[in-house]
Amino acid sequence: MTRLQDEQEREAILHELNENFVVEAGAGSGKTYSLVQRMVNTVASGAAEVHEIAAITFTQKAAQEMEERFRKALKEEAASAEGEKKLHCEQALAEVDQIYIGTVHAFCTKMLHERPVEAGLDLEFETIEDREEQELLDKVWDKFIQQKKRDDPETMQELISTGIELQEIRPWLEQVRTYADVNWPAHVVNRPDIEEAVHQIERFVHVHERNIPDTATAADLDAAQKQLIDAKRYLQYVRRNNDEAKIQLLEMFEKPAKVTMKRWLNADAAKELRDSTLPAFCETIAATLFDYRAYRYPKVITVLQDALSVYEAEKQRQSKLTYHDLLTVSVQMLKHNLEVRAFFREKYRVLLVDEFQDTDPVQAELVMLLASDDDHSNWREMTPRPGSLFVVGDPKQSIYRFRRADIQIYQEMKNIIKNTNGRVLPLTMNFRTSKAVTEPLNEAFQKMLPALETSTQASYRPLIAPEPAAEEEMEGIYQLTLDAGKKADVLKREATIIAGYIQQKVQLEAARPQDFMILTRYNEGMDIYRDALKTAGIPATAATELNLSDDPVWQELCYLYEAVAAPHRPLNIVRLYRGPLFGLSDDDFVAEKAAGQALTIETEEKAGTNFQKANEELSNYRQYVHLYSPIDALEKIAFASAWPLLASDRKEPEKNLSRLHHLLTLVRRENANGSGTFAEAVQTFRSFVEEGGFEDAVLPHEYEAVQILNVHKAKGLEAPYVFLAHPVKFITPGSRSSEHIERVSGEGSGYFWFSKKTGMYQSKTVAHPHNAEELFALETAYSEAEETRLTYVAATRAEQMIVISRTNEDDKKQKNPWQHLISSLPPLEEINTNFNLIQAVKTDEPDVGEGWFSLESETEAWINEKSSPTYSETAATAMIDEKRKPPMTKADLADEEMSGPEWGALVHKALEDLMNHQEITSEWLAQLCQEFGFADKLRKLEAIIVDFQNEELYKKVNTARQAYTEMPFTYFDDQEKTTISGVIDLVYEDDDGWHLVDFKTNRFQNEDEKDAISEYYQPQLMYYKQAFQLAFVKPSTISLYLLHTQERIYFT
């Protein structure tokens, strides 16, 4: 028999029970088997009894698997053992329910329920979920602000004077409360002289604007000239006594704009401006801005600390703990009560911890307090008892820094065990993956990981696979090269190829759907792969968070519940009765009002009317509220109504019913196990539907489907064949960091970057520590290291084959999250794509129309009858598109990419943020282009924005009394018998009244084409005019703004 390379380490795990170990278990190394066997040997040898063992897992699912495997292994050992070992095993089997196997949060809950008084808790303390925690935080914040304004108005006014609005602070409280267990150092910085900086800008503009030609048009100006002109305009309106306005002016010069020398009167002066004067000036202004944000920081921290203190006090008053509180309160109890510490040390003599690289840092302190006999409270200086601690982890798979996981703590814990006569045991044998995969991966990760661990990164260790029994056809690592282009096009093409490949292998019976896994770095685009597989007739599941807010089926169920909970409210009755569940017509409502009846359930109806029937049905549902618990009542109402018929969408009828059960389970958990009121349960149900954020229910047949997941969701999973997909989105590591946490000594320190949103995708920093640049560099190093580990996790999910997607412009665009891996691997062979995707292939998916849904045809007819509208809803743009096709000019036909709605959406977004005072930089525009899939059109977008900034309309918006972008509207058009909705791009008010503007990116080459565009869009502008007039006042002007020529066309 071949000897394993790490056989000595595995033997030590099983038999050296009086030693403490850190087992660094590489991917596929069989760590769960090692954990379970050590637990079995511990009880079989008599080293500890079963009730003295605590095995802590990362998830409840892992705990269930470990418990099942432990019971099975213990039975097998009892059957084969002899003598004392057999007696120990049989005794353990009799007491097996006394072993603790579960998550650290459940472990802490168990301890706190045993000793609540010593922990300073109420005997009936309650653990709250995230949603309830958010509600409590909101209530506390509102109360805190009112108290602060009343009791300490000076502090609040000082903060407001720096340009920070109170409503901006609330998200920052959310940001810092996660790190309440560390200190928040806040170095006090004197207020910088921003007035002097404003004067410097005035002088700078005055000197350099002279070099701009007087005859220059907007199209002639370069970015630096526009920067000067914008600053001059802003100086005229900036309020001298307002810090926020001054800071906005300074932010215009935070980075130097581009200088094109030929556009200046004096080229030599322009060259000097470009090469030295402007960069030096911007550096000076940026330093002032940096100091001002550091000046704000301690003021913000002070308010947040005060708010958090009020929040903690309120939680204690209500006897409520968050999941993080479970850990921190347990640790405080053990640190400060030696009797309690001794009690639990004796109770749990052996601790085994799985997935330690991704657990909360507080857990390290908890474990050391229990594993050590030291009486002091500094866990870093404790010595664990021999045989008391067995920690398993793989630092190469530490990928949850955003959830408080800290690789520094893992390494520190490892060093403590090493330095106190423990050992580190590396497991390098990989029983999961083929040698055809591990060998090239070893070559890659030897380049990507350091030989020795650093403060931010794990060291390289090879994956050693057993010799293959036979060479397989679908083995090794391949690449899938796609032509670069717009993101949506690349993803659709990639998804089609992947679906076709899987379809071919399934049809040839070379693999099953569940043998494939598609991994993406982010959540974006999963539906594209799922839809492509569906087209191919291949079952697939995407592990994304569910959002039902736009699904009318779930809205109708919410309307039903809300009407049952509050039938005296006419709105509840109208929207329920008018919908498909009851199907009352407009005539029914008119007749009801004509009879002088109020639209409530208490109305006395004439027998036989539709309202009377509906009220009787609703009254029956209300009886459930009095007869059953709130959750049971919700379930019975849903199934007694017509909702299951409405939910029997042919696409996924079973799915909707499973989701209902899943939602009711979540509501029960959220509402104190169903002990709240019915109205509270309805409110919670509505919040789940509206806010989403929970994982979808999984049907039994979906376990036999292709899995589509992001890398974080794939942790701990495996599949024979893995696609590393979505090669067109990569976020630079560290670019979105908002905090840096240091835990190298003491209680640790937390530093934060506080930002506010300035657009859908943009934000700007408002306050940061005085040494933010140094801290940001440190955090970026951690983020870059974690990105490499994410790649490691993704690549080690495969058993036999990996296919990595790329585009033929990856080197230039740097947008492929797998690029580092590809460049580190040996040259890859292309995957075979010589096949055609066959649509609508019948699969073995179970017939969900059986049973209840055998009535589907009758149900569909009933739903169609009851849901027939007496009015319709449509968008203003759809109204004109229904009547005629938009004109395609020669310019549009020459470049269809820039004539489509995606390009228009990009330009509209840029203009919206510009007019909402977003700082416009080339970097920001480049990011925006990348997000919308137009990375190669940056210069064209810049030209449009720059030209617009110099037009009269932009000046009018900046000086307007009021100005709004993207104003939504809805109104009923009597002539069309349609509810029309839409969004007006720009609305502003000046001395002449209100003005409506619609931006268009259509291009044209002559007056005829321009007239065709104008004629086409005129009806749309008329809908805008009518909507604004009905809701507000008659607008003074309505106009079409053609961005191609920066030309405004007015309509009457």
Secondary structure, DSSP 8 states (H G I E B T S, - for coil): ----TTHHHHHHHHH-TTS-EEEEE-TTS-HHHHHHHHHHHHHHTTSS-GGGEEEEESSHHHHHHHHHHHHHHHHHHHHH--HHHHHHHHHHHHTGGGSEEEEHHHHHHHHHHHSTTTTT--TT-EE--HHHHHHHHHHHHHHHHHHHHHH-HHHHHHHHHTT--HHHHHHHHHHHHTTTTSB----------HHHHHHHHHHHHHHHGGGS-TT--GGG--HHHHHHHHHHHHHHH--TT-HHHHHHHHHTTSS-----GGGSS-HHHHHHIIIIIHHHHHHHHHHHHHHHHHHHHHHHHHHHHHHHHHHHHHHHHHTEE-HHHHHHHHHHHHHH-HHHHHHHHHH--EEEESSGGGS-HHHHHHHHHHHB---SS-GGG--B-TTSEEEEE-GGG---GGGT--HHHHHHHHHHHHTTT-EEEEE-B-SSS-HHHHHHHHHHHHHHS-SS--SS-------B----SS--SS-EEEEEEE----HHHHHHHHHHHHHHHHHHHHHTTS--GGGEEEEESSSTTHHHHHHHHHHTT--EEE--EE--TT-HHHHHHHHHHHHHH-TT-HHHHHHHHHSTTT---HHHHHHHHHTT--SSTT----TT-HHHHHHHHHHHHHHHHHHS-HHHHHHHHHHHSSHHHHT--TTSHHHHHHHHHHHHHHHHHHTGGGTS-HHHHHHHHHHHHHH--EE----GGGGGSEEEEEHHHHTT--EEEEEE--TT----TTTT--EEEE-SSTT-EEEE-EEEESSSS-EEEEE--TTHHHHHHHHHHHHHHHHHHHHHHHHTTEEEEEEEEEETTHHHH---TTHHHHHHS---EE---------S-------TTSGGGGGHHHHHHHHHHHT--SSEEEEHHHHHHHHS-----HHHHHTGGGGSHHHHHHHHHHHHHHHTT----HHHHHHHHHHHT-GGGHHHHHHHHHHHHTSHHHHHHHH-SEEEEEEEEEEEETTTTEEEEEEEEEEEEETTEEEEEEEE----SSHHHHHHHHHHHHHHHHHHHHHHHHHS---SEEEEEETTTTEEEEE-
